[in-house]
Amino acid sequence: MLAPDSRAAYTRAELARLIAPRSVAVVGASARAGSFGMRTLDNLAHYGGAIYPVNAKYERIGERACYASLAALPQSPDCVVLVVPREGVETALEEAAAARAGSVIVYASGYGEMAREDAGRAQRRLAGIARAAKMPMLGPNCMGLINHALGAGLSFIPEYARAPRQAGSIAVVSQSGALGYSLAQAWERGLGIRYFFSVGNSADIDVGDLIAAMAEDPDCKAIACLFEGAASAARMREAGERARRAGKPVIVYKLGTSEDGAAAARSHTGSLAGSAVAWRALFERAGFIPVEDFDALLEYARFFAAAGRPLARGVAVISGSGGAGVMAADKAAKHGVPMPQPLETTGAALRGLVPEFGAARNPCDPTGQVLNNPDSFGQCCRALLADPQYGALVVPGTVAVVETAKDRVPAMTALTREQAKPVVLVWLSEWLQGPGSGDYEKEERIPLFRSMERCFGAIAAWHALADRLADTAPRISPPGAAQAAREMLAAGGESLTEREAKRVLAAYGVAVVAERLAHSADEAAAAARALGYPVAMKAESPSIPHKTELGVVRLGVADEADLRRAYAQIAAAALGHELRGVLVQPMVPGVEVIVGARVDPVVGPLVLVGSGGVLVELVQDSVAALAPVSQAQAAALLERLKGYRLLTGFRGGAPVNLDALAEAIARVSEMAADLADVLEELDVNPLRCDGERVVAVDALIVKRRPA
């Protein structure tokens, strides 16, 4: 496995000789049918550049002259494909470097994916040779790449040369060669795939490099990525920034989200899998669009490539099936996508077109009468698209018939060309390749979904991405907070006491509960009288990070007699620990929210937000984001919690001050980002939210141990 490295991502120009080579040498070319060497040559059947088979065993392979070595070639090749066993790769790579090759692809396996030190060293040697020669390397343990526009099938995948020749604008970047190519085969049904890349072990070129390069490729409009893990989170963020600047959507499906899956990812490509939660947080910060479903990758990529920025939040739906309209409304509600009713002018236009037994509303049901008057369908669509409330039009397609497809496909294509809002088709017929399906697939302006669920999931993600890109809020913590926090951390032990941890939070402007530190029962009683009963009492000790488990917390202490008993019980339970006193705090009512932070070893600092009490564990109700987050981003995290309704006044309860809560989360996230080099763990458990007040009533900070 490669250790993380800090180099910048490759540019499209630096990978030009790999991505769009003018000449290709195949080392290990073979005349034997079915061999990887022969398959690679076969996959270059439509390639117009120079092809140089290299194998000392042959003078010719088919109609091509075969060369004994790379040194014998008439020119330095742009790309060298090494179709040699692992034992010969290093020597062949050195020969490619000596021949001044522009790039190299290594098929061979048996390197970092084996999790053996000798195999890891061998992989690092390959990377060292390639980088010293300034010869970008794809692999090892990869299936190569395809530039479909050039017909350059630099891969051993069988029968690529038989694929339809239409090249579109989507790039597929995958660590899994087989899964990635299965996506690329969407070209068989007319979808416009332009590039396929299999990165394998990523000894040199990795997923981040290829996303960054595709962001700069003028012919690529969207990137679909199958991701397992990466050595450099920083390079992934850089790739995201390049894609954002270029307006290129990046759709990511993360493999290895379970413990078993992560272990399989390590053995598959030697990836640094990291935490699935952490990677998702990084994807969102980088501006990528994560999906939970493999089937969604290309559908989302096509949608985002066509959609642009939302011009409005509302979505209109039109279908000749009332049931399909109801289904759309259900999915829109599930994903929080608004479907407002049309403006009066729009409604009047619809009423002039829709029969009285139809629905001149949203969803719009022009009924089956559109079969008798096909033009009325387009007129209804135009009326809805002209309504400024709507940023997209969804058209569920139900029964697939030749007669409808003949008119509907050109009509919808015309709609996409005459205005900027996306017109989205949902193909609901189980006749998956029915009349018109191929024409829709070929029309890049019409995003096509084969699931209403995925359609509205994509629209919700589209809105969320626009919100993230628009959020440029400044830092809100005090200017001197980081320095003050570092001084407090330096003065504390490996784990800070609760009181010390809350002082750090207070330095960042987080409100903390009032408290007194008592060294005797008498002092505790005096503190309780000053603060007011009932009170909470807790041991203050650097050696008791988790107080509840040891029984050194008492809540709801109602009077002095109860307080004195509680003090004695806490002191007894803390025997054997360094007890600095007992904290006395007023009881704070309200809804509980847990806020925490940790530093993922691959991705970096994360802020985590969860419902308080048992919900966080019982229903796994927590979300995470890369730190820091803005107040608006923190509010969006809260909305993703299953327990969000508890914060808004569920069953007559008082709503909490969501702005104050989001501000507190943003301040904690800034703290996590500032202190990522010295912080191991931070828990504010809980934040109590009572009306306008948001107060930290307990906190834990664990410092990172020196390496």
GITAJO-V963220 format. One line per field, one symbol per residue. phi: phi as a letter, one per 30 degrees, with the letter a starting at -180 (. if undefined). Layout:
BEGIN
phi: ???
END
This chain:
BEGIN
phi: .ddebcddddcdddcedddbdcabccdjebcdeidddddddddcecdcddbbdbaddbcbbiccdccdadddddadddbccccbdedcdddddddddddiddabbcdecjceddhcdddddddddedddddddhbebcjdibcibbcdddiccdacddieeddeddccbccccbdddddddddededdcjddccbbbcdhdhdbdbeeeddddddcddcccabcbcbcaadbddddddddddddddicdbcbccdidcddddddddddbidddiddddddddedddidcdbcbeddedddeddddcdidddaddbcbbadcdddddeddddddecicdbddddeddddddddcceddcbdbbdcbdidddddbedddddddddddddddccabcbdccddbddddecdddddddeddcacddccccdcddddcdejdddddddddcdbccadededdddddddddddddddbdddcdeecdddddddddddcddcddeddddddeddciddbddabcccadddddddddddjddbcbbdcbdcbdcdddcicbbcidcaddddddddddddddcejcdcckbdcbddcdjdcbcbbaacddccjdbcbbbddidedcdchcbbbbdddcddddddddedddddedddcjdhidddcddddddddddddddddddcedbccabbcbcdccbiddbbdcaabbcddded
END
